[in-house]
């Protein structure tokens, strides 16, 4: 950690710990900084003291009352840099809202007044707080003023999209809707809507219900294990069953149907498309793509990025609409005619998943040849790989016949 802790690093840590409610890690992090010699702690210990107190409020470990508010006030007695002082004012206002210690209308006036003088780094936080205060008293803030604020961090971008769609009742573009529902990164808003990247089970923390009125009544459809991106929309659940017979690009298996011919893209190409498409309007950075593709390989980041760039070139040559802007990769949904099946858990399951989708319950070498349209040798290699990975087992009825596990 550098000696001069930057505010963006502090807020990145805040987003991670407040979102994950990691009691053990947050406690160890704070303890490590309190044990530093006083001369080395300087403003850093104050930042982390503030972060720890706010963590206790968000995680429900402590109720925000007069005693806890005094602890926040104690931080203000030290000689503080302007940024930290402004951050303290914001957190105290947020806590008063979460604990319902003051009327939302009074807090709204105060938030609007404090936002005017807040540093640029805090402007977007105030914008989101103002939006929530307006919603809590039945008002709808003007989207252009309450939610506009330059470049936002990823977590706040997701919150921005969520508020716009479900509270300001704005229609998101398809790339924005895909970002909100499918981005390959954990955040509570996407997970609430069905995204299962990195987390099979999910429970929204109670603090979200306190901040967003009517959230419990939204009840998004999350029973399906796949999204369908088609005809300018993103669909799930019951809507998906009507179109399941006409897939064009199934990213679970890598099956790609084009001009009446089906081919299989393989793991690397499928994961690359999954990452770029799922990033939607946010775009996928080269680092994100490289980590998704080669996280299990012992290679340098530069080598991984170079390999990922070559893979993108291959995909563009195949005809996929991928655009590069400022070192980020975007999928051009407007130019694409693919109907895309996108797995909510972001897992590539390979050709065996395609056999499942075709209602194949038992298989042998000839079945694999016929359904996947591959040679006998390739069919044998597939079966050998699936046996090694314990994905199939002998049926017991005849030699060379297998059942799917």
C-alpha positions as CSV (number, residue, x, y, z in Angstrom):
1,X,0.0,0.0,0.0
2,X,1.6,3.4,-1.0
3,X,2.2,5.9,1.7
4,X,-0.2,8.4,0.2
5,X,-3.4,6.4,0.1
6,X,-5.5,7.5,-2.8
7,X,-9.2,8.1,-2.4
8,X,-10.0,5.8,-5.3
9,X,-8.1,2.9,-3.6
10,X,-10.1,3.6,-0.5
11,X,-13.4,3.5,-2.2
12,X,-12.4,0.4,-4.2
13,X,-11.7,-1.3,-0.8
14,X,-15.0,0.1,0.5
15,X,-17.0,-1.4,-2.4
16,X,-15.4,-4.8,-2.0
17,X,-15.8,-5.1,1.8
18,X,-19.1,-3.4,2.2
19,X,-20.5,-5.5,-0.6
20,X,-19.1,-8.9,0.5
21,X,-19.6,-8.1,4.3
22,X,-16.3,-10.0,4.9
23,X,-16.2,-9.8,8.7
24,X,-12.9,-11.6,9.1
25,X,-11.0,-9.9,6.3
26,X,-12.3,-6.5,7.3
27,X,-11.3,-7.0,10.9
28,X,-7.8,-8.2,10.0
29,X,-7.3,-5.3,7.6
30,X,-8.2,-2.7,10.3
31,X,-6.2,-4.5,12.9
32,X,-3.1,-4.4,10.7
33,X,-3.3,-0.7,10.3
34,X,-4.0,0.1,14.0
35,X,-0.8,-1.8,14.8
36,X,1.4,0.4,12.7
37,X,3.6,2.9,14.5
38,X,1.8,6.3,14.9
39,X,4.3,8.0,12.6
40,X,3.5,5.6,9.7
41,X,-0.3,5.5,10.1
42,X,-1.0,9.2,9.5
43,X,-4.1,9.7,7.4
44,X,-4.2,6.0,6.4
45,X,-5.4,4.9,9.8
46,X,-8.1,7.5,9.8
47,X,-9.4,6.3,6.4
48,X,-9.5,2.7,7.6
49,X,-11.0,3.7,10.9
50,X,-13.8,5.4,8.9
51,X,-14.1,2.4,6.6
52,X,-14.3,0.0,9.6
53,X,-17.0,2.0,11.3
54,X,-19.1,2.2,8.1
55,X,-18.6,-1.5,7.6
56,X,-20.1,-2.2,11.1
57,X,-23.1,-0.2,10.1
58,X,-23.6,-1.8,6.7
59,X,-23.1,-5.4,7.9
60,X,-25.6,-5.0,10.7
61,X,-23.1,-5.7,13.5
62,X,-23.8,-2.4,15.1
63,X,-26.8,-0.1,15.1
64,X,-26.1,3.5,14.1
65,X,-27.2,5.5,17.2
66,X,-25.9,8.4,19.3
67,X,-23.0,6.4,20.6
68,X,-21.8,5.3,17.2
69,X,-22.3,8.8,15.8
70,X,-20.0,10.1,18.5
71,X,-17.3,7.8,17.2
72,X,-17.7,9.3,13.8
73,X,-17.5,12.8,15.3
74,X,-14.3,11.8,17.2
75,X,-12.6,11.3,13.8
76,X,-13.3,15.0,13.0
77,X,-11.4,16.1,16.0
78,X,-8.1,15.2,14.4
79,X,-6.4,17.5,11.8
80,X,-8.0,16.1,8.7
81,X,-7.2,16.7,5.0
82,X,-10.2,18.3,3.2
83,X,-11.0,15.0,1.3
84,X,-11.3,12.9,4.4
85,X,-13.4,15.6,6.2
86,X,-15.8,15.7,3.2
87,X,-15.9,11.9,3.2
88,X,-16.9,11.8,6.9
89,X,-19.7,14.3,6.3
90,X,-21.0,12.0,3.5
91,X,-20.9,8.8,5.6
92,X,-22.7,10.5,8.5
93,X,-25.5,11.7,6.3
94,X,-25.8,8.2,4.7
95,X,-25.9,6.5,8.2
96,X,-28.6,8.9,9.3
97,X,-30.7,7.8,6.3
98,X,-30.0,4.1,6.9
99,X,-30.9,4.3,10.6
100,X,-33.9,6.6,9.9
101,X,-32.6,9.1,12.5
102,X,-33.9,12.1,10.6
103,X,-36.7,12.7,8.2
104,X,-35.7,11.9,4.5
105,X,-37.0,15.3,3.4
106,X,-34.6,17.0,5.8
107,X,-31.7,14.8,4.8
108,X,-32.5,15.5,1.1
109,X,-32.1,19.2,1.6
110,X,-28.8,18.6,3.5
111,X,-27.5,16.2,0.8
112,X,-28.2,18.7,-2.0
113,X,-26.5,21.4,-0.1
114,X,-23.4,19.3,0.8
115,X,-23.1,18.0,-2.8
116,X,-22.5,21.5,-4.1
117,X,-19.3,21.8,-2.1
118,X,-18.3,18.2,-2.2
119,X,-15.0,17.2,-4.0
120,X,-15.5,15.6,-7.5
121,X,-14.7,12.2,-6.2
122,X,-17.7,12.3,-3.9
123,X,-20.2,13.8,-6.4
124,X,-21.4,10.5,-7.7
125,X,-21.9,9.1,-4.2
126,X,-24.1,12.1,-3.4
127,X,-26.0,11.7,-6.6
128,X,-27.0,8.1,-5.7
129,X,-27.9,9.1,-2.1
130,X,-30.0,11.9,-3.4
131,X,-31.8,9.5,-5.7
132,X,-32.5,7.1,-2.9
133,X,-33.8,9.9,-0.6
134,X,-36.1,11.1,-3.4
135,X,-37.4,7.5,-3.9
136,X,-38.0,7.1,-0.2
137,X,-40.3,10.1,-0.1
138,X,-42.1,9.3,-3.3
139,X,-40.3,11.7,-5.6
140,X,-38.5,10.9,-8.9
141,X,-35.3,12.8,-9.3
142,X,-34.4,14.2,-12.7
143,X,-32.1,11.6,-14.2
144,X,-29.9,14.2,-15.9
145,X,-29.0,15.9,-12.6
146,X,-29.2,13.1,-10.0
147,X,-27.3,10.3,-11.9
148,X,-24.9,12.1,-14.2
149,X,-21.3,12.2,-13.0
150,X,-18.4,11.6,-15.3
151,X,-16.7,8.3,-15.0
152,X,-18.0,6.0,-12.2
153,X,-16.5,3.0,-10.6
154,X,-17.9,-0.4,-11.8
155,X,-20.1,-0.9,-8.7
156,X,-21.7,2.5,-9.0
157,X,-22.2,2.0,-12.8
158,X,-24.3,-1.1,-11.9
159,X,-26.3,0.8,-9.3
160,X,-26.8,3.6,-11.8
161,X,-28.3,1.1,-14.4
162,X,-30.4,-0.6,-11.8
163,X,-31.9,2.6,-10.5
164,X,-32.6,3.9,-14.0
165,X,-34.4,0.7,-15.0
166,X,-36.4,-0.1,-11.9
167,X,-37.0,3.3,-10.2
168,X,-36.7,6.0,-12.8
169,X,-38.5,3.6,-15.3
170,X,-36.1,4.4,-18.1
171,X,-35.7,1.9,-21.0
172,X,-32.1,0.7,-21.1
173,X,-30.3,0.1,-24.4
174,X,-29.6,-3.6,-25.1
175,X,-25.8,-3.1,-24.3
176,X,-26.8,-1.5,-20.9
177,X,-29.3,-4.2,-20.1
178,X,-26.6,-6.9,-20.9
179,X,-24.1,-5.1,-18.6
180,X,-26.6,-5.0,-15.7
181,X,-27.6,-8.6,-16.0
182,X,-24.5,-10.4,-17.4
183,X,-21.3,-8.5,-16.5
184,X,-18.4,-11.0,-15.6
185,X,-17.9,-9.5,-12.2
186,X,-19.7,-9.8,-8.8
187,X,-22.0,-7.1,-7.6
188,X,-25.3,-7.3,-5.7
189,X,-27.5,-5.6,-8.3
190,X,-26.6,-8.1,-11.1
191,X,-26.8,-11.0,-8.7
192,X,-30.2,-9.9,-7.5
193,X,-31.3,-10.0,-11.2
194,X,-30.0,-13.6,-11.8
195,X,-26.3,-13.2,-12.6
196,X,-24.4,-16.0,-11.0
197,X,-20.8,-15.1,-11.9
198,X,-18.6,-16.6,-9.3
199,X,-21.5,-17.3,-6.9
200,X,-24.0,-20.1,-7.3
201,X,-26.0,-19.1,-4.2
202,X,-27.0,-15.5,-3.5
203,X,-28.9,-13.6,-0.8
204,X,-29.4,-9.9,-1.0
205,X,-28.2,-8.2,2.3
206,X,-31.0,-6.6,4.3
207,X,-29.3,-3.2,4.0
208,X,-30.3,-3.0,0.3
209,X,-34.0,-3.4,1.2
210,X,-33.6,-0.6,3.6
211,X,-32.1,1.7,1.0
212,X,-34.4,0.9,-1.9
213,X,-38.2,1.1,-1.3
214,X,-40.3,-1.7,-2.9
215,X,-37.2,-3.8,-3.7
216,X,-38.8,-6.9,-2.2
217,X,-41.7,-6.6,-4.6
218,X,-39.6,-6.7,-7.8
219,X,-39.2,-10.5,-7.7
220,X,-37.0,-10.8,-10.8
221,X,-37.2,-14.1,-12.8
222,X,-34.1,-16.1,-11.9
223,X,-35.2,-19.7,-12.4
224,X,-33.7,-20.2,-15.8
225,X,-30.0,-21.0,-16.1
226,X,-29.5,-19.0,-19.3
227,X,-30.3,-15.6,-20.9
228,X,-31.4,-15.2,-24.4
229,X,-30.1,-12.1,-26.3
230,X,-32.2,-11.7,-29.4
231,X,-34.1,-9.1,-31.5
232,X,-32.9,-6.2,-29.4
233,X,-34.0,-7.8,-26.0
234,X,-32.6,-9.8,-23.2
235,X,-35.0,-12.6,-22.1
236,X,-35.1,-15.2,-19.3
237,X,-37.4,-17.8,-17.8
238,X,-40.8,-18.5,-19.4
239,X,-39.9,-16.2,-22.4
240,X,-36.9,-18.4,-23.2
241,X,-38.9,-21.6,-23.7
242,X,-40.6,-20.2,-26.8
243,X,-37.3,-19.7,-28.6
244,X,-35.2,-22.6,-27.3
245,X,-35.6,-24.6,-30.5
246,X,-33.8,-21.9,-32.6
247,X,-30.4,-21.2,-31.0
248,X,-27.7,-19.5,-33.2
249,X,-24.9,-19.1,-30.7
250,X,-24.9,-21.1,-27.5
251,X,-22.1,-20.0,-25.3
252,X,-22.6,-22.9,-22.9
253,X,-21.4,-25.4,-25.5
254,X,-19.8,-23.1,-28.1
255,X,-22.2,-24.3,-30.7
256,X,-22.5,-21.8,-33.5
257,X,-25.2,-22.2,-36.2
258,X,-24.6,-20.0,-39.3
259,X,-25.8,-20.3,-42.9
260,X,-27.3,-23.8,-42.0
261,X,-23.9,-25.0,-40.8
262,X,-23.1,-25.8,-37.2
263,X,-19.5,-25.5,-35.8
264,X,-18.1,-25.5,-32.4
265,X,-15.9,-22.6,-31.3
266,X,-14.1,-24.4,-28.4
267,X,-13.4,-23.2,-24.9
268,X,-11.1,-20.2,-25.5
269,X,-13.2,-18.6,-28.2
270,X,-16.5,-19.2,-26.3
271,X,-15.1,-17.7,-23.0
272,X,-13.7,-14.7,-25.0
273,X,-17.1,-14.1,-26.5
274,X,-18.8,-14.6,-23.2
275,X,-16.6,-12.0,-21.6
276,X,-16.9,-9.4,-24.3
277,X,-20.7,-9.9,-24.9
278,X,-21.4,-10.0,-21.1
279,X,-19.6,-6.7,-20.6
280,X,-22.2,-4.9,-22.7
281,X,-22.0,-1.2,-22.6
282,X,-19.1,-1.3,-20.1
283,X,-16.8,-3.1,-22.5
284,X,-14.2,-5.6,-21.5
285,X,-10.7,-4.5,-20.7
286,X,-7.8,-6.5,-22.1
287,X,-6.8,-7.4,-18.6
288,X,-10.2,-8.8,-17.8
289,X,-10.3,-10.8,-20.9
290,X,-6.8,-12.2,-20.3
291,X,-7.6,-13.1,-16.7
292,X,-10.8,-14.9,-17.8
293,X,-9.0,-16.9,-20.4
294,X,-5.7,-17.8,-18.8
295,X,-6.2,-17.5,-15.0
296,X,-5.1,-21.1,-14.5
297,X,-1.9,-20.8,-16.6
298,X,1.4,-19.7,-15.3
299,X,2.2,-17.0,-17.8
300,X,2.9,-13.3,-17.5
301,X,0.1,-10.8,-17.8
302,X,1.7,-9.3,-21.0
303,X,1.8,-12.7,-22.6
304,X,-1.8,-13.4,-21.6
305,X,-2.9,-10.1,-23.1
306,X,-1.1,-10.8,-26.3
307,X,-2.7,-14.2,-26.6
308,X,-6.1,-12.7,-25.9
309,X,-5.6,-10.1,-28.6
310,X,-4.8,-12.8,-31.1
311,X,-8.0,-14.6,-30.1
312,X,-10.0,-11.5,-30.7
313,X,-8.5,-11.2,-34.1
314,X,-9.6,-14.8,-34.9
315,X,-13.2,-14.0,-33.8
316,X,-13.4,-10.9,-35.9
317,X,-12.2,-12.9,-38.9
318,X,-15.0,-15.4,-38.3
319,X,-17.5,-12.5,-38.6
320,X,-18.2,-11.6,-35.0
321,X,-19.0,-7.9,-34.5
322,X,-16.3,-6.8,-32.0
323,X,-15.2,-3.2,-31.7
324,X,-12.1,-1.9,-29.9
325,X,-12.3,1.6,-28.2
326,X,-9.7,3.0,-25.9
327,X,-8.3,-0.5,-25.1
328,X,-11.7,-1.9,-24.3
329,X,-13.6,-4.4,-26.3
330,X,-17.3,-4.1,-27.2
331,X,-19.8,-6.4,-28.9
332,X,-21.8,-4.5,-31.6
333,X,-25.3,-5.9,-31.0
334,X,-26.7,-3.6,-33.7
335,X,-24.7,-5.3,-36.4
336,X,-25.0,-8.9,-35.0
337,X,-27.9,-11.1,-36.1
338,X,-26.9,-13.9,-33.7
339,X,-29.5,-15.2,-31.2
340,X,-27.2,-15.7,-28.2
341,X,-27.7,-18.1,-25.4
342,X,-25.7,-16.8,-22.4
343,X,-25.1,-19.0,-19.3
344,X,-25.9,-17.1,-16.1
345,X,-23.1,-18.9,-14.3
346,X,-20.6,-17.9,-17.1
347,X,-19.4,-21.5,-17.3
348,X,-18.3,-23.1,-20.6
349,X,-19.5,-26.7,-20.6
350,X,-18.4,-27.8,-24.0
351,X,-19.8,-30.1,-26.7
352,X,-21.2,-32.5,-24.1
353,X,-23.7,-29.7,-23.1
354,X,-24.8,-29.5,-26.7
355,X,-25.5,-33.3,-26.6
356,X,-27.6,-32.7,-23.5
357,X,-29.6,-30.0,-25.2
358,X,-30.4,-32.4,-28.0
359,X,-31.9,-34.8,-25.5
360,X,-29.1,-37.3,-25.9
361,X,-29.2,-39.7,-22.9
362,X,-26.8,-42.4,-24.2
363,X,-24.0,-42.0,-26.6
364,X,-21.3,-44.0,-28.5
365,X,-18.7,-43.0,-31.0
366,X,-21.2,-43.0,-33.9
367,X,-23.7,-40.9,-32.0
368,X,-21.1,-38.3,-31.3
369,X,-20.0,-38.3,-35.0
370,X,-23.6,-37.9,-36.2
371,X,-24.8,-35.1,-33.7
372,X,-21.6,-33.1,-33.6
373,X,-20.7,-33.8,-37.3
374,X,-17.1,-34.8,-36.5
375,X,-14.8,-37.6,-37.6
376,X,-14.5,-40.9,-35.9
377,X,-11.1,-40.0,-34.5
378,X,-12.4,-36.7,-33.1
379,X,-15.4,-38.5,-31.6
380,X,-13.0,-41.0,-29.9
381,X,-10.9,-38.1,-28.5
382,X,-14.1,-36.5,-27.1
383,X,-15.2,-39.7,-25.4
384,X,-11.8,-40.3,-23.9
385,X,-11.7,-36.7,-22.5
386,X,-15.2,-37.0,-21.0
387,X,-14.4,-40.3,-19.4
388,X,-11.2,-38.9,-17.9
389,X,-13.2,-36.0,-16.4
390,X,-15.9,-38.4,-15.1
391,X,-18.6,-36.7,-17.2
392,X,-19.8,-40.0,-18.7
393,X,-19.7,-43.6,-17.6
394,X,-20.4,-47.0,-19.3
395,X,-24.1,-47.8,-19.6
396,X,-23.5,-51.5,-18.8
397,X,-25.7,-52.6,-21.7
398,X,-23.1,-52.9,-24.5
399,X,-19.4,-52.1,-25.1
400,X,-18.7,-48.6,-26.2
401,X,-22.0,-47.1,-25.0
402,X,-22.0,-44.5,-22.3
403,X,-24.5,-42.5,-20.2
404,X,-24.2,-38.8,-19.2
405,X,-23.5,-38.2,-15.5
